């Protein structure tokens, strides 16, 4: 009987020993699995790192384009021309004081309107049907009042009894036999007392 019990113990001993050694492995494996499962949660719990702030962009001053430079240059040239145009000599300003202004009637129903520029002494705006000029005085050897628009080639000539407007570039008379009230009075006086002709010979001369 003792021999039978001993044989049974010998057979069961290895199985019992194996169960004792295998049992602790389960908790260890379970811990490892739990650790793996908790790792993503821990990673998710950590706040994400903020991206580095980009440096503020600094606007660079762009140089003016060639078109802008040309435009600025043209403005400076125009200002220089305007300043040169506005500068008149004392003699020219004296001529400007003799210019007849207003609406001046001419032959064939035409008219010429002459207005002094209050902002630029000595300058005049000369207008009519189909034309418009800006004129300034020009000294003459005969003493006649002469206004010119050099760019347009227009000339206004004023003598004692009449005036005329012509365009030298076109070779045309734009208005003729123009008379202001002052010139009309002079013309009427010439009818009563004609001035001596330049080609008439003085009495007693041969």
DRENMI-575627 format. One record per residue (C-alpha): z negated, y negated, x. Coordinates in steps of 0.02 Angstrom, whole numbers, plus 50000, padded with zeros to 5 digits. Example, Ala and Ser with C-alpha at 12.3 -4.5 7.8 and 13.67 -1.06 7.14 Angstrom:
496105022550615496435005350684
END
This chain:
500005000050000499574988050138501184992450220502154987650061501284970850047501574966950229503424971050211503554959150061502714945150158503894947750303505384946150184504724930550092504094921350245505774914650302506204908150127504514899550110504694891450281506424885350239505834877350078504464868250172505684860850296507044856550170505924847650045505574832150150507444829750182507754825250001506644809750003507444804250166509194806050094508664796949937507984782650041509614781450137510634781049975509474767749902509654757250059511554758050048511524753249865510374738449896511424731950041512814723849932511494715949821510644708149971512314701950034512714694749864511014686349854511354676350012512174659449975513954657850036514174646550186514914629650138516614625650215516574612650351516944595250286518664588950335518694572650432519204557850326521024553350348521284536550430522794526950368523914521850510524724504750505526584507350492527674494950587528844484250480530554491850451532134483950519532574478150343530904469250327531144461250497532864454950447532174448350283530764439150372531984432150499533144426050360531684417450275531214408650436533004402950463533114396750283531484387150305532154379350465533774374250378532804366950232531714356950351533254350550445534104346250281532594336550219532524325750377533624310450349533834295350460533284278050403535134273150387535464288050272533944284050167534584266150149536264272850087535344283949961534564268549882536304262149836536874277949746537184275749559536314289349460536404295849282537864302149179539424293549245541004293949139542674297849222544494298249167545164311649049543464313648966542644320949121540934315749182539804317749334537914318449322536964312549475535094314649486533964310549634532814324449694531044317849676530374331049797531634327149935532024308549956533854305149991534474321349912535474321949751536004335249626537794332049572538404341849421539844342449300540974354549208541274369249325540334362549477538594359449543538214352349715536724346649817537224331349916536524319950050537114302850113538314301150258538584284850351540354277650346541254264150446541894255450287540194253450206540644264450057539314275949988539734293850034538794309549981539224326750047538834344950014539354351850183539254370150133540344368049978541494355050056541184342849913541224323849937540704309849820541414292649864540714277149782541454259849804541114243749711542174247049555542364266049544541934283049616542784299649639542284317649673543364329349776543244346349856543974345450031543974364250054545044366649898546014350549923545654345249743545004330049652543704336049529543394319149448544244302249468544054284349404542194287149375541214271549330539374268349311538854253149207538704242849367540444248149424541174244549252540554226649263541324224649436542974232049374543014219549229542684205449350544134211149458545274209849307544824191649285544764187449468545764200349566545224202149746546504196949878547684210849925547564216950101549454216950118549744199250048550144186550182549124170650186550014154850134550934146050276551084161950378552744169550428
END
